[in-house]
Amino acid sequence: MTRRRGNNEGSLHPRANGTWRAQVTVQGRRMSFTAKTRRECQEWIKKTSVQIDNGMTYDSTRRSLADYLNSWLTSERSVMRQSTWTHYNQLTRSYIIPSIGQITLKDLRTEHVQGLYNRLINQEVGSYTILKVHTLLHSSLKLAVQTGMIGRNPVSYAHPPKEPTSEMAILNESQVSQFLVSIIGHRWEALFHLAIVTGMRQMELLGLKWDDLDWIRQTIKVERQLARPDKTGVRFLGPKTRFGRRTVSLGEKTTLVMRDHYERQQAVRQAAGEKWVEHGLIFTNSIGGPIIPRNLLRDFYKLIKAAGLPRIRFHDLRHTAEPL
C-alpha cells in the first residue's frame, strides 16, 4: 500500500518484484528512485527533500556536470579574456569532464571534487594546474547556486593542494653581462636586452610595435600584449593590469641595441620578399608574424645553458638586475 507523505516529502510503495519505488515532486515534475529496500528509498526521499529545500531545480536533476560546464563556457566566452577562456576550456576537456563530467549537478558532492584533485595529484599534474581547476569549478558552480540549480557549492569544501613556494632565481650583475655578451648577434638579442632593462613581461615584449618606439626621446610605450596563438589569427589584448599601459625610458645604450635590431629586421624582410606579412611588430618570426612563445622559451633556455648560467624562468628576467 502506498504511503503518502506531506509537505512535499514524496511517497514510496512496494513493487510486485519485491523492490521499492520512491517518488518526489520537483517543480511539478516527479522524480523516481527504485531500490531493494524501503530504508534506501526513505533515505533517498530525505536527501532529495533537503536538496529541494536548498534550491535544487528539476533541470539540475537531469543535467550532467559536463553539459553544464559546456554551457557555462559558451556563455562566459564573450566576457572572459580570450587567454583565460582558452585555458579554462582546455582544463575542462582534459581533466574535469573525463573524470567527473558524467555526474549530474544534483549528485555532485565534495568527495567527487576532492577525488578529482587526488587523482590529478597521483597523475603528477602540477599544483598550479590543480588550483586553476579548483578556481574554474568554484566559479562555474557559484553561478549554479545563484540561479537555483543546486543548493550549495560542493567545491567550497574541497581542499586543493597549496600553491608551491619557490625562491625566485635571479642573475647578478656579472651574470647579466655574461648573458648579454653571449647573445650578441642573436636574432632576439634586443628582445632579451629589453626584458632585462625594462622589466616587460614576455607577452608585452611580443606585442611591441615600431610605432611604440620614440627614437628621439628614447622611450617605448607598452600599449598591448600578444594574445596566445589560436585559430583566429594574430590578436592583441590590453595590458595585464590597470597600470600596464606605460612609457618606459630606454637610455642611449638600449636605443642603439634597438637600432641594430631594426637594421637586422630590414635584412630579414628583404630576404623574405613576398612572403613577408606586415604587422608592424618589433619582434617577429622570419616572415613578419609574431613569435610563438614556446619557441622563444626554447631558445632562451638553450642560450642560458650555452652561456654557462643557472636555468631561470623568462619571467625572472624582470627582476634580475638594475637597468643597464
C-alpha positions in Angstrom: 0.0 0.0 0.0 1.3 3.4 -1.0 2.3 5.6 1.9 1.7 9.3 1.3 4.0 11.9 2.9 3.1 15.5 3.3 4.9 18.8 2.8 6.5 17.8 -0.5 8.3 14.9 1.1 7.3 12.4 -1.6 5.8 8.9 -1.5 7.0 5.3 -1.5 5.4 1.9 -2.3 6.4 -1.7 -2.8 6.5 -3.2 -6.3 5.4 -6.6 -7.4 9.0 -7.8 -7.9 9.9 -7.1 -4.3 11.7 -3.8 -4.8 10.6 -0.4 -3.5 9.8 2.7 -5.5 10.1 6.3 -4.1 8.9 9.5 -5.8 9.4 13.2 -5.1 7.8 16.2 -6.8 10.2 18.9 -8.1 8.6 22.0 -9.7 5.5 20.0 -10.6 7.5 17.1 -12.1 8.1 13.7 -10.5 11.4 12.2 -9.8 11.6 8.4 -9.2 14.0 6.1 -7.4 14.0 2.3 -7.1 15.9 0.3 -4.5 15.9 -3.1 -2.9 14.8 -1.9 0.5 12.3 0.5 1.9 15.1 2.1 4.0 17.1 3.0 0.9 14.0 4.7 -0.5 13.3 6.6 2.7 16.9 7.8 2.8 16.7 8.9 -0.9 13.5 10.9 -0.1 15.1 12.5 2.9 18.2 13.5 0.9 16.3 14.7 -2.1 13.8 16.8 0.0 16.8 18.6 1.7 18.2 19.3 -1.8 14.8 20.8 -2.9 14.6 22.9 0.2 18.2 24.2 -0.6 17.1 25.3 -4.1 17.6 22.3 -6.3 15.6 22.6 -9.6 14.3 19.9 -11.9 16.7 20.8 -14.6 19.7 20.1 -12.3 18.3 16.6 -11.6 18.8 15.7 -15.3 21.8 17.8 -16.2 25.3 16.4 -16.1 28.3 18.5 -15.0 29.8 18.1 -18.4 26.7 19.6 -20.1 26.6 22.4 -17.5 30.3 23.3 -17.9 29.9 23.4 -21.7 27.1 25.8 -21.5 28.9 27.9 -18.9 32.0 28.2 -21.1 29.8 29.2 -24.0 28.1 32.0 -22.0 31.4 33.2 -20.5 33.3 33.5 -23.7 32.1 37.0 -24.5 33.1 38.4 -21.1 36.2 36.5 -20.3 39.7 37.2 -21.5 40.4 35.0 -24.5 43.6 33.6 -23.0 41.7 32.7 -19.8 38.8 31.2 -21.7 41.1 29.1 -23.8 42.9 27.8 -20.7 39.6 27.0 -18.9 38.3 25.2 -21.9 41.4 23.1 -22.0 41.3 22.3 -18.3 37.6 21.3 -18.7 38.3 18.9 -21.6 41.5 17.4 -20.3 40.8 17.0 -16.6 37.3 17.6 -15.4 34.9 16.1 -17.9 36.9 12.8 -18.3 36.8 12.3 -14.5 33.6 13.6 -13.1 31.7 15.1 -16.1 29.1 12.3 -16.2 27.8 13.1 -12.7 24.6 15.1 -12.5 24.6 18.5 -10.8 22.2 17.3 -8.1 24.5 14.3 -7.2 27.8 16.2 -7.3 29.4 16.1 -3.9 32.5 17.5 -2.3 34.0 14.0 -2.2 33.7 13.8 -6.0 35.6 17.1 -6.4 38.2 16.0 -3.8 38.6 12.7 -5.6 39.3 14.6 -8.8 42.1 16.6 -7.1 43.6 13.4 -5.6 43.7 11.7 -8.9 45.4 14.6 -10.6 48.0 14.7 -7.8 48.6 10.9 -8.3 49.0 11.6 -12.0 51.7 14.2 -11.1 49.7 17.1 -12.5 51.2 20.3 -11.2 49.8 22.1 -8.2 49.3 25.3 -10.1 47.1 23.4 -12.7 45.0 21.8 -10.0 44.5 25.2 -8.3 43.2 26.5 -11.7 40.8 23.6 -11.9 39.6 24.4 -8.4 39.1 28.1 -9.4 37.2 27.1 -12.6 34.9 24.7 -10.8 34.2 27.0 -7.9 33.4 30.0 -10.2 31.1 28.0 -12.5 29.2 26.3 -9.7 28.8 29.5 -7.8 26.6 30.6 -10.7 24.6 27.3 -10.4 23.9 28.2 -6.8 22.9 31.7 -7.6 20.4 30.5 -10.3 18.9 27.9 -8.0 20.2 24.9 -9.9 21.9 23.5 -6.8 21.6 24.3 -3.1 25.3 24.7 -2.2 28.6 24.8 -3.9 30.4 21.4 -3.3 33.7 22.9 -4.4 33.8 25.2 -1.3 34.6 22.3 1.0 37.2 20.6 -1.2 40.9 21.1 -0.5 43.2 21.6 -3.5 47.0 21.4 -3.0 48.7 24.5 -1.7 50.5 26.7 -4.2 54.2 25.6 -4.2 56.5 28.2 -2.8 59.8 28.6 -4.7 62.6 31.1 -4.4 62.9 33.4 -7.3 66.1 32.7 -9.3 67.9 35.8 -10.4 71.1 36.7 -12.1 73.6 39.0 -10.6 75.1 42.0 -12.4 78.1 39.9 -13.6 75.9 37.1 -14.8 73.7 39.6 -16.7 76.7 41.0 -18.5 77.9 37.4 -19.3 74.5 36.5 -20.8 74.2 39.7 -22.9 77.7 39.3 -24.2 77.0 35.6 -25.1 73.9 36.6 -27.2 75.5 39.4 -29.3 74.3 38.9 -32.9 71.5 36.5 -32.0 68.2 37.4 -33.7 66.5 38.1 -30.4 69.4 39.8 -28.7 67.3 43.1 -28.5 64.3 41.2 -27.0 66.3 39.7 -24.1 68.2 43.0 -23.6 64.8 44.8 -23.4 63.4 42.3 -21.0 66.3 42.8 -18.6 66.4 46.6 -18.9 62.7 47.4 -18.9 61.1 44.6 -16.9 58.5 44.0 -19.5 56.5 40.7 -19.5 57.0 38.2 -22.2 53.7 38.8 -24.0 54.2 42.6 -23.7 57.5 42.3 -25.5 56.0 40.2 -28.2 53.2 42.8 -28.7 55.5 45.8 -29.2 55.3 47.7 -32.5 57.7 50.1 -34.1 55.1 52.8 -33.7 55.6 52.5 -29.9 59.3 53.4 -30.1 60.3 57.1 -29.9 63.8 57.3 -31.3 64.2 60.9 -30.3 63.0 60.7 -26.7 64.5 57.2 -26.3 61.3 55.8 -24.9 59.0 53.0 -25.7 55.3 52.6 -24.9 53.6 49.5 -23.6 50.1 49.6 -25.2 49.2 45.9 -25.6 50.3 42.3 -25.3 50.2 39.5 -27.8 47.4 37.0 -27.2 48.2 33.3 -27.0 48.1 31.9 -30.6 44.9 30.2 -31.7 43.0 29.5 -34.9 41.6 33.1 -35.0 44.9 34.6 -36.2 47.1 37.4 -34.8 45.3 39.1 -31.8 46.3 41.5 -29.2 45.0 42.2 -25.7 45.2 45.1 -23.3 47.9 45.1 -20.7 47.6 42.6 -17.9 46.9 45.1 -15.1 45.4 48.6 -14.9 48.9 50.0 -14.5 50.1 48.1 -17.6 49.9 51.0 -20.1 53.1 52.9 -19.5 56.0 54.7 -21.2 59.5 53.3 -20.4 62.8 55.1 -20.8 65.4 53.2 -22.7 68.7 55.1 -22.4 71.3 55.5 -25.1 72.8 52.0 -25.0 69.4 50.3 -25.3 68.4 52.6 -28.1 71.5 51.6 -30.0 70.6 47.9 -29.5 67.2 48.6 -30.9 68.7 50.4 -33.9 70.8 47.4 -34.7 67.8 45.2 -34.3 65.8 47.4 -36.7 68.5 47.1 -39.4 68.7 43.4 -38.9 65.0 43.1 -39.3 65.1 45.0 -42.6 67.6 42.4 -43.9 65.2 39.6 -42.9 62.3 41.4 -44.5 64.2 41.8 -47.8 65.2 38.1 -47.7 61.5 37.0 -47.1 60.3 39.0 -50.1 56.6 38.5 -50.9 56.3 36.0 -48.0 56.7 38.9 -45.5 53.4 39.8 -43.8 53.5 43.2 -42.2 52.1 43.5 -38.6 54.4 46.4 -37.6 55.9 44.2 -34.8 59.3 44.8 -33.4 60.0 41.2 -32.7 58.9 38.8 -35.5 59.5 35.4 -37.0 61.2 35.1 -40.3 58.2 36.3 -42.3 56.9 39.2 -40.1 54.5 37.2 -38.0 54.5 37.1 -34.2 57.0 34.9 -32.3 55.5 31.8 -30.9 56.1 32.0 -27.1 57.2 28.3 -26.7 59.8 28.8 -29.4 61.1 31.9 -27.6 61.3 29.9 -24.3 63.1 27.0 -26.0 65.8 29.3 -27.4 66.1 31.2 -24.1 66.8 28.0 -22.2 69.4 27.0 -24.8 71.1 30.4 -24.6 71.2 30.4 -20.8 72.8 26.9 -20.8 75.3 27.9 -23.5 76.3 30.9 -21.5 77.1 28.6 -18.6 74.5 30.2 -16.4 71.9 28.7 -14.0 68.5 28.0 -15.5 65.9 30.7 -14.7 62.4 31.4 -15.9 62.0 34.0 -18.6 59.8 35.9 -16.2 62.7 36.1 -13.7 64.5 38.4 -16.2 62.1 41.1 -15.0 63.7 41.0 -11.5 67.2 40.0 -12.4 69.2 43.3 -12.4 69.0 47.1 -12.4 68.5 48.8 -15.7 71.8 48.9 -17.7 
